[in-house]
């Protein structure tokens, strides 16, 4: 079950966020002051899972397409360190638009009161797939804060430029539909169990 966390205004990295609505227990926000052409969203929810269960699901990149909405497949290009790796995610888009690739460096940071999975653009364009449009990612953060021994609050913040014109209905999907479906799918994946992977075991957690 997802519980609601709402506020009328949120602020991250200097960007002003306004509350849009609550959908299935996920509070959705949209930013006013990000760079023109970029699509921002923020989604906040309480998930019935521990922080470590969520981390396990997120770092299992190779199997993420089994549960993440619209994700066709993922590829890990390089494991840079215990907590950092280069990877691509390939997403379907409605016809007649080209499918998108997120070419990223992902990092898992453990702090005293939270864990943050963040991703930035990978400069090694040689890994880019010519059959996909490359997304320019300005912000991609997934913050996990433990609430008790069974629940965590997640804050999913994103802003990116998807390359070319995006029709309004696709913008709505990206900013309002997809974040909700992602968090719901993450919850279902965790409930299935069998989450531990070698990449998770290798993380430096202190």
N, C-alpha and C positions, 0 to 999 in steps of 0.2 A: 504494500500500500504506500502511495506517495502522499505526503502531507504538505500543506501549503506553507510557504514562507513569503510574505508579501510586505512591500513598502511602497510608498508613492514615488520614491526617488532613490536611485543608487548611483554610486560614483566609483569608477575604476580607471586607473591610469589617466586621470584628468578628463575623462569623457563623461558627459552627463547622460544618465539613462532614465527613461520614463517608463513607468509600469504601463503595460498594454492590457493584460488580462491574465486570468488563471485558467489553465486548460488541464483538466485531469490531475490537479494537484501540483502542476508546474507553473510557477510565476514567470511570465514572459516580460522582457523589457526591450526597448529599442533606444538606441543612442541618437542624439541630436547633432553632435559636433564632430563626427568622424569625417575622414577625407571623402570628398565627393566621388561617387562611383563605387564605394565600398558598401557591402551589406553587413550591418552589425546585428548581433542578437546577444541577449543574455538570458539564461534560463536558470532558475533556482528551485530546488525541490529537496525534500527529505526522503531518503531512500532507505528501505528496510534491508540494510547490508552494512557490514563493517567497512572501515576504511581500507583494510587490506584486501577484502574481497573485491572491492571496486578497482583497486590498483591491479590485482591479478587479471581481471577481465580486460582492462585497458591496454596492458602491455602485451597481451597475447595477440599481437598484430596479425599473425598469420591466419588466425581463425576468426578474426573480427567480422569478416563478411558473412559468417553464419548467422549473425544476429543484428548487425548495424544496418539501419534502413538505407536502401539505395546503393550500398557499397557492393561492388562487383567482386573485387579481390584486392589484396594488399601484398606488397613486396617489401621485405627488409633488405636494403642495399648493403649496409655496413653496421656492425655493432662497434661504436666508437669507444665506449667505456661501459662500466656496469650499469650506469643510469642514463646512458645516452645512445641513441641509434638513429641511423638514416633510413627513411622508409617512404614508400609511395602508397597512396590510397586512390582507387579508381572508382568513380561514382557514375551511375547512370543519370541521364537527364531526359525529360520528355522530348519526343520527336517534334520538330526536326533539328533540335539543338545538339551540339557535340557533347559527348561525355567529358567529364572533368577529371583532372589529376591533381591531387595534393602531394607535392614533393617536399618533404619536410625533414627536419632534425627534431626528434622528440627527446624530451628530458623529463626525468622524474626527480623531483626535489622533496626531501623530507624535512619538515620544520617541526618545531616543538608542538604546535597545536593543529597542524594540517599537513596534507600532502598535495602537491601541485604537479599535474602532468601538463607540460607546455610544449608547444611546437612552433618552429619558425621555418621560413623558406630555406630550402637547401640550395646552395649556390652551384652545386655540381649538376648543371643542366644536362650533362651527358646521360643522366639517369632518366630524363624525361621521355615519356612515350609520345611519339609524333601523332598517334591516333587519338590523343586527348588534348583538350585545352587546359593549359596550366593555370591554376588558381594562384593569385598573389595573396598570401596570408599575412595580414598585419598583426593580428592577435588571435591566438588560440590557446586558451587556458581552461583546464578542468580542475577546479579546486575541491578537495574533499576534506570536510571537517567532521571529526567524530562527535556525535551527540551523546551516545551511551554505548553499551556493549553490543547493541543490535542495530543502531541507526546512525546514519551519516547525513550531513547536509552537503549537497553538491551544487556548485556554481559553475556553469558552462558559459564561457565568454568567447565570442568569435567576431572577427571582422575580416572580410576579404573581398578582393575584386575578382570576379569570376570570368573575366575576359569576354568582351563584347556585350551586346545589348541583352538584357534579361527582362522578359515580359513580366508585368505585375503579378500574374498568378504564380509564376515561379518564385518571385521574390517572397510572396506570402508563404509558400511552401518552405523556403529556406529559413525565414525568420520566425515563423509561427508554428508550422506543422512539424518540421523535421526535428527541432530540439526536443519536443515533447515525445515524439516517437523514439528518439534515441535513448532518452532516459528510461522510458518504459521498457524498451528492448534490453537495455543494460540490466534492469531489475530482473527481467525474466531469465536472462543468461545466468545471473548469479544464483538464482533459485535452482538452476539445473545442476549446480555443483561441478566438481572436477575442474577447478580453476587454476591449480598450481602448474606453472611451466618453468623450464630452466631459466628463462629470462627473469621471471619473478624471483626465483631463488637467488639469482646473482645480484639483485639490487642491493646497494648499500643503503640501509634503512636508518642509520643513526646520524 
